[in-house]
Amino acid sequence: MVQLESTSQSAVIYPDSDGKPMADNTKQFRWIVVIQQNLEWLFADNPNVFVAGDLLWYPVEGDNKTRVAPNIRVAPNVMVIFGRPKGDRGSYKQWEEENIPPQVVFEILSPGNTKAEMNRKLLFYDRFGVEEYYVYDPDSNELGGWLRREGFLDIIESISGWISPRMQIKFDLSTDELKIFRPDGKRFLSYVEIAQRAEEERQRAENAEAKANRLAARLREMGIDPEEV
């Protein structure tokens, strides 16, 4: 009996985790969440804008080892992909996404990030087609930006007041902390600020309802039907 030699190849495994924490400290984590969630809300009504945080990105099919450094796979703190549907993913496999790379990437620095690591990330994002790349250091309140021009990521010289071509959001460094504004002029908010504003709106609504009920009761005392006023 002749045994046929198998020609099948073992499937390439693309891990969904690099085994590293999402953030090194609370400040970095807070900024990742603020940017990712506010961008989610900004594009909530557009089914073809996918926003992700800390999601591994594999740009080349069959290659699960493309990295910025040994043992460091690429998982941008925040990335935005225009032209891809919303939905859960274990990782972003570009060849399964009509070969569309993330157009916008954010990295939030922590003390553990080295200059060499960030230089490698810039080269990686430049190589694989990112259009806009932003790096924010919350400790020093410094923001760096790069925009793809003539085929490569070129530094944005004047970043304060800069408006993203893709997202139309505005970056403001005029205070001691970065402020980001939506196209309608509203500022990106933290969860705490959103909760506070929601509570204020709830209290205003309750006060208005109570005032209307008191007025209606007063009219009834006067023999007037408030429904007919």
RAJOCOR-V149221 format. One record per residue. RES is the residue in one small letter. SS is DSSP state (A for helix, B for strand, O for the rest). Layout:
BEGIN
<<RES & SS> <RES & SS>>
END
This chain:
BEGIN
<<m & O> <v & O> <q & O> <l & O> <e & O> <s & O> <t & O> <s & O> <q & O> <s & O> <a & O> <v & O> <i & O> <y & O> <p & O> <d & O> <s & O> <d & O> <g & O> <k & O> <p & O> <m & O> <a & O> <d & O> <n & O> <t & A> <k & A> <q & A> <f & A> <r & A> <w & A> <i & A> <v & A> <v & A> <i & A> <q & A> <q & A> <n & A> <l & A> <e & A> <w & A> <l & A> <f & O> <a & O> <d & O> <n & O> <p & O> <n & O> <v & B> <f & B> <v & B> <a & B> <g & B> <d & O> <l & O> <l & O> <w & B> <y & B> <p & O> <v & O> <e & O> <g & O> <d & O> <n & O> <k & O> <t & O> <r & O> <v & O> <a & B> <p & O> <n & O> <i & B> <r & O> <v & O> <a & O> <p & O> <n & O> <v & B> <m & B> <v & B> <i & B> <f & B> <g & O> <r & O> <p & O> <k & O> <g & O> <d & O> <r & O> <g & O> <s & O> <y & B> <k & B> <q & A> <w & A> <e & A> <e & O> <e & O> <n & O> <i & O> <p & O> <p & O> <q & O> <v & B> <v & B> <f & B> <e & B> <i & B> <l & O> <s & O> <p & O> <g & O> <n & O> <t & O> <k & A> <a & A> <e & A> <m & A> <n & A> <r & A> <k & A> <l & A> <l & A> <f & A> <y & A> <d & A> <r & A> <f & O> <g & O> <v & O> <e & O> <e & B> <y & B> <y & B> <v & B> <y & B> <d & B> <p & O> <d & O> <s & O> <n & O> <e & B> <l & B> <g & B> <g & B> <w & B> <l & B> <r & B> <r & B> <e & O> <g & O> <f & B> <l & B> <d & B> <i & B> <i & O> <e & O> <s & O> <i & O> <s & O> <g & O> <w & O> <i & B> <s & O> <p & O> <r & O> <m & O> <q & O> <i & O> <k & B> <f & B> <d & B> <l & O> <s & O> <t & O> <d & O> <e & O> <l & O> <k & B> <i & B> <f & B> <r & O> <p & O> <d & O> <g & O> <k & O> <r & B> <f & O> <l & O> <s & O> <y & A> <v & A> <e & A> <i & A> <a & A> <q & A> <r & A> <a & A> <e & A> <e & A> <e & A> <r & A> <q & A> <r & A> <a & A> <e & A> <n & A> <a & A> <e & A> <a & A> <k & A> <a & A> <n & A> <r & A> <l & A> <a & A> <a & A> <r & A> <l & A> <r & A> <e & A> <m & O> <g & O> <i & O> <d & O> <p & A> <e & A> <e & A> <v & O>>
END
